[in-house]
Amino acid sequence: MSRSVKRSSRDRTGASNARPARPAPEPRVIREETPGSHLPAGATRTPGGPPASSDKRGKNDYCIVRADESLRFGPIGFGAPPGDVYTVLYEDIAAVVSDAPVEVLDATRENVLAHERVNEAVMRYQTVIPMSFGTVFKTRDDIVELLRGAHGAFQDVLAKMENKLEFGLKVLWDRDAMIRHLEHDDEDIRRLKSEIATQKGSTYFARVQYGRLVDGALQSRSEQYVSEIFETLRDVCVASRANKPIGDKMIMNAAFLVEREREAAFDARVKTLGATYDTLTFRYTGPWPPYNFVNIRLKLERAK
């Protein structure tokens, strides 16, 4: 005999069988915007000389570019309102400058970001050699003398950096989560943890040995990851530079020099890495001027 089964309204709606929504996984690749991701208001690139009053003030130098005529980039420099940015020309190269007091420029967040934004704005139009923040000259003639004295060096660097961009890549992990992985995967670490948990009396020596094994395994694992990441990105970049990681969570802090036409390939490769290493987080920025691949201090010394 058949028997009908009365279903509740909750059954009919499916609410009783619905699984709780899982939180969306955190992205493994985070692309961070640079200060110049959006061109500052007024950013242009047009032929034109300096402002009329520019001879009466010092010159803050943002970068060096190739140029065969005087250029203006609009009111995007330091100050409030932002100063006009223009070039000081010598033969076929130029310094990109804005007028400034002849004094040490405070390295405030606002000033540093303004320096970076100008470099990135100019970089949209041509190759740049970024100058160090706070490079201020007393007169236009001082800049011309720098360009004249270091002309060959600047030309050499501009040729090497032609159509190349810098990207920064920081790789982070959850150290506690990695230790849990090691405790699961490494027999010696797992045995010591169990011994510490069950041993009666002092566990000092076991804890010291456990700490040494964990530190060594973490170091080995991080070196393996970093080596694999560099190798994966090797054929989509021109050069790379390893900088010192910051804090316990960061295992890699690197800069990559990339051909402008290969930016999309580099981006795709970083995303592939993010999909491959589910225990790592990739934070990368760019494009930047080639800050990590140009030694401006050396060039200035050669100009003396």
C-alpha positions as CSV (number, residue, x, y, z in Angstrom):
1,M,0.0,0.0,0.0
2,S,1.4,3.3,-1.0
3,R,1.7,5.9,1.6
4,S,1.9,9.6,0.9
5,V,4.5,11.7,2.5
6,K,3.7,15.2,3.5
7,R,6.6,17.5,2.9
8,S,7.0,20.6,4.9
9,S,7.2,24.1,3.4
10,R,10.8,24.1,4.4
11,D,11.4,21.0,2.4
12,R,9.6,22.5,-0.6
13,T,11.7,25.6,-0.5
14,G,14.9,23.6,0.0
15,A,15.9,25.7,3.0
16,S,16.3,22.7,5.3
17,N,18.7,21.0,2.8
18,A,20.6,24.2,1.8
19,R,24.3,24.2,2.7
20,P,25.6,27.3,4.4
21,A,27.4,29.6,2.0
22,R,31.1,29.3,2.1
23,P,33.1,32.5,2.3
24,A,34.8,33.4,-0.9
25,P,38.4,32.4,-0.9
26,E,40.9,35.2,-0.6
27,P,42.6,36.1,-3.9
28,R,46.1,34.6,-4.3
29,V,47.2,37.4,-6.6
30,I,46.6,41.0,-5.6
31,R,47.5,43.7,-8.1
32,E,48.1,46.9,-6.3
33,E,47.8,50.3,-8.0
34,T,50.8,52.6,-8.3
35,P,50.6,56.3,-7.4
36,G,50.5,57.1,-11.1
37,S,47.9,54.4,-12.1
38,H,45.6,57.3,-13.1
39,L,47.3,60.3,-14.8
40,P,47.1,63.3,-12.6
41,A,44.7,66.1,-13.7
42,G,46.5,68.3,-16.2
43,A,49.0,65.7,-17.3
44,T,50.0,66.2,-21.0
45,R,53.0,66.1,-23.2
46,T,53.4,69.1,-25.5
47,P,56.2,71.1,-26.9
48,G,57.0,74.2,-24.9
49,G,59.6,76.0,-22.8
50,P,59.7,76.6,-19.0
51,P,57.4,79.0,-17.2
52,A,58.4,82.7,-17.4
53,S,59.6,82.9,-13.8
54,S,61.5,79.7,-13.7
55,D,65.0,81.2,-13.7
56,K,64.4,82.7,-10.2
57,R,63.9,79.4,-8.5
58,G,65.7,76.0,-7.9
59,K,64.9,72.9,-10.0
60,N,63.6,69.6,-8.6
61,D,64.7,66.9,-11.0
62,Y,62.3,63.9,-11.4
63,C,63.9,62.0,-14.2
64,I,66.1,62.0,-17.3
65,V,64.6,61.4,-20.8
66,R,65.5,61.5,-24.5
67,A,64.3,64.7,-26.1
68,D,65.1,66.7,-29.2
69,E,62.9,69.7,-28.2
70,S,61.7,71.4,-25.0
71,L,58.6,69.7,-23.5
72,R,55.9,70.5,-21.0
73,F,54.0,67.9,-19.0
74,G,51.4,70.1,-17.3
75,P,50.8,71.2,-13.6
76,I,51.5,67.8,-12.0
77,G,54.6,68.5,-9.8
78,F,55.1,69.3,-6.1
79,G,53.2,71.9,-4.3
80,A,49.8,73.3,-3.9
81,P,48.7,74.1,-6.5
82,P,50.9,71.5,-8.3
83,G,53.9,73.0,-10.1
84,D,54.4,73.0,-13.9
85,V,56.6,70.2,-15.0
86,Y,58.9,70.8,-18.0
87,T,62.3,69.8,-19.4
88,V,65.7,71.3,-19.3
89,L,67.3,70.3,-22.6
90,Y,70.9,69.4,-23.5
91,E,71.5,68.1,-27.0
92,D,69.3,65.0,-27.2
93,I,68.6,64.4,-23.6
94,A,66.7,66.4,-21.0
95,A,65.9,66.6,-17.3
96,V,62.2,66.6,-16.3
97,V,61.9,69.3,-13.6
98,S,59.6,71.6,-11.7
99,D,60.5,74.8,-9.9
100,A,61.3,74.4,-6.2
101,P,62.9,76.2,-3.3
102,V,66.6,75.4,-3.0
103,E,66.3,73.4,0.2
104,V,66.1,69.9,1.5
105,L,62.7,68.5,0.4
106,D,60.8,66.9,3.3
107,A,60.2,63.2,2.6
108,T,56.5,63.3,3.5
109,R,54.2,60.8,2.0
110,E,52.6,63.5,-0.1
111,N,55.9,64.6,-1.5
112,V,57.2,61.1,-2.2
113,L,53.9,60.1,-4.0
114,A,54.1,63.3,-6.1
115,H,57.6,62.4,-7.2
116,E,56.5,58.9,-8.2
117,R,53.4,60.2,-9.9
118,V,55.4,62.6,-12.1
119,N,57.8,59.8,-13.1
120,E,54.9,57.5,-14.0
121,A,53.1,60.2,-15.9
122,V,56.2,60.9,-18.0
123,M,56.8,57.2,-18.4
124,R,53.5,56.8,-20.2
125,Y,55.1,58.8,-23.1
126,Q,58.7,57.7,-23.1
127,T,61.5,55.9,-21.4
128,V,62.7,57.5,-18.1
129,I,65.7,57.3,-15.9
130,P,64.2,58.1,-12.4
131,M,66.2,60.4,-10.2
132,S,66.3,60.0,-6.4
133,F,63.7,61.8,-4.4
134,G,64.8,65.3,-3.4
135,T,67.3,65.9,-6.2
136,V,67.3,69.7,-6.3
137,F,69.6,72.0,-8.3
138,K,70.1,75.7,-7.7
139,T,69.9,76.8,-11.3
140,R,69.2,75.6,-14.8
141,D,72.9,75.9,-15.7
142,D,73.7,73.3,-12.9
143,I,71.3,70.8,-14.6
144,V,72.8,71.5,-18.0
145,E,76.3,70.8,-16.6
146,L,75.1,67.5,-15.1
147,L,73.6,66.5,-18.5
148,R,76.7,67.5,-20.3
149,G,79.1,65.8,-18.0
150,A,77.1,62.5,-17.8
151,H,75.8,62.6,-21.4
152,G,77.3,59.3,-22.4
153,A,76.3,57.6,-19.3
154,F,72.7,58.7,-19.5
155,Q,72.5,57.7,-23.1
156,D,73.8,54.3,-22.3
157,V,71.3,53.8,-19.5
158,L,68.4,55.1,-21.7
159,A,69.3,52.7,-24.4
160,K,69.4,49.8,-22.0
161,M,66.1,50.8,-20.4
162,E,64.3,51.5,-23.7
163,N,60.7,50.3,-23.6
164,K,61.3,48.4,-20.3
165,L,59.1,48.6,-17.2
166,E,59.6,47.5,-13.6
167,F,57.2,45.4,-11.6
168,G,57.5,44.7,-7.9
169,L,56.5,41.2,-6.6
170,K,56.1,40.4,-2.9
171,V,55.2,36.8,-1.9
172,L,53.7,36.1,1.5
173,W,52.7,33.1,3.5
174,D,50.9,32.3,6.7
175,R,53.8,31.1,8.9
176,D,51.5,29.3,11.4
177,A,49.7,27.5,8.6
178,M,53.1,26.4,7.1
179,I,54.2,25.1,10.4
180,R,51.0,23.0,10.6
181,H,51.8,21.6,7.1
182,L,55.3,20.8,8.3
183,E,54.0,19.0,11.4
184,H,51.8,16.9,9.1
185,D,54.4,16.2,6.4
186,D,57.7,15.9,8.4
187,E,58.1,12.7,10.4
188,D,60.7,14.1,12.8
189,I,58.8,17.3,13.5
190,R,55.6,15.3,14.0
191,R,57.4,12.9,16.4
192,L,58.9,15.8,18.5
193,K,55.5,17.6,18.7
194,S,53.9,14.4,20.0
195,E,56.7,13.8,22.5
196,I,56.4,17.3,23.8
197,A,52.7,16.9,24.2
198,T,52.9,13.6,26.1
199,Q,56.2,13.7,27.9
200,K,56.2,14.1,31.7
201,G,58.7,16.4,33.2
202,S,60.8,18.9,31.4
203,T,60.4,19.2,27.7
204,Y,63.1,21.9,27.3
205,F,65.5,20.0,25.0
206,A,62.7,18.6,22.9
207,R,61.3,22.0,22.4
208,V,64.7,23.4,21.4
209,Q,65.2,20.6,18.9
210,Y,61.7,21.1,17.6
211,G,62.3,24.8,17.1
212,R,65.5,24.2,15.2
213,L,63.9,21.6,13.0
214,V,60.9,23.9,12.2
215,D,63.1,26.9,11.5
216,G,65.3,24.8,9.2
217,A,62.3,23.3,7.4
218,L,60.7,26.8,6.9
219,Q,63.9,28.2,5.5
220,S,64.3,25.3,3.1
221,R,60.7,25.5,2.0
222,S,60.8,29.2,1.4
223,E,64.0,29.0,-0.6
224,Q,62.4,26.3,-2.7
225,Y,59.4,28.4,-3.4
226,V,61.5,31.5,-4.2
227,S,63.7,29.6,-6.5
228,E,60.7,28.1,-8.4
229,I,59.0,31.5,-8.7
230,F,62.2,33.2,-10.1
231,E,62.6,30.3,-12.6
232,T,58.9,30.5,-13.7
233,L,59.2,34.2,-14.4
234,R,62.7,34.1,-16.0
235,D,61.5,33.9,-19.6
236,V,59.0,36.8,-19.3
237,C,61.4,39.3,-17.9
238,V,64.7,40.9,-18.9
239,A,66.3,41.0,-15.5
240,S,65.3,40.5,-11.8
241,R,66.6,41.7,-8.5
242,A,66.0,40.1,-5.1
243,N,65.5,42.6,-2.2
244,K,65.3,41.8,1.5
245,P,62.0,40.5,2.6
246,I,60.1,42.5,5.3
247,G,58.6,40.7,8.3
248,D,57.9,37.1,9.1
249,K,55.1,36.7,6.5
250,M,57.1,37.8,3.5
251,I,59.4,35.2,1.9
252,M,60.2,37.1,-1.4
253,N,60.6,40.8,-2.2
254,A,61.7,41.2,-5.8
255,A,61.7,43.5,-8.8
256,F,61.5,42.5,-12.4
257,L,62.4,44.4,-15.5
258,V,59.9,43.6,-18.3
259,E,59.7,44.6,-21.9
260,R,56.7,46.9,-22.4
261,E,55.3,44.5,-25.0
262,R,55.5,41.6,-22.6
263,E,53.6,43.2,-19.8
264,A,50.5,41.0,-20.5
265,A,52.6,37.8,-20.5
266,F,54.2,38.8,-17.2
267,D,50.8,39.5,-15.7
268,A,49.5,36.1,-16.9
269,R,52.5,34.2,-15.5
270,V,52.0,35.8,-12.1
271,K,48.4,34.7,-12.1
272,T,49.5,31.2,-13.0
273,L,51.8,31.2,-10.0
274,G,48.9,32.3,-7.8
275,A,46.8,29.3,-9.1
276,T,49.7,26.9,-8.6
277,Y,50.7,27.8,-5.0
278,D,47.6,27.8,-2.9
279,T,49.5,28.5,0.3
280,L,51.1,31.7,-1.0
281,T,49.8,35.2,-1.6
282,F,51.3,37.3,-4.4
283,R,51.2,41.1,-4.2
284,Y,52.6,42.9,-7.2
285,T,52.7,46.4,-8.4
286,G,53.6,48.2,-11.6
287,P,54.4,49.3,-14.1
288,W,57.1,51.5,-12.4
289,P,60.1,53.3,-13.8
290,P,63.2,51.1,-13.4
291,Y,64.1,52.2,-9.9
292,N,65.8,49.0,-9.0
293,F,67.8,48.7,-12.2
294,V,69.4,52.2,-12.5
295,N,72.2,53.5,-10.3
296,I,71.7,57.2,-10.4
297,R,74.2,57.9,-7.7
298,L,76.9,56.4,-9.8
299,K,75.9,58.5,-12.8
300,L,75.9,61.7,-10.7
301,E,79.4,60.9,-9.5
302,R,80.6,60.3,-13.0
303,A,79.3,63.8,-13.9
304,K,81.6,65.5,-11.5
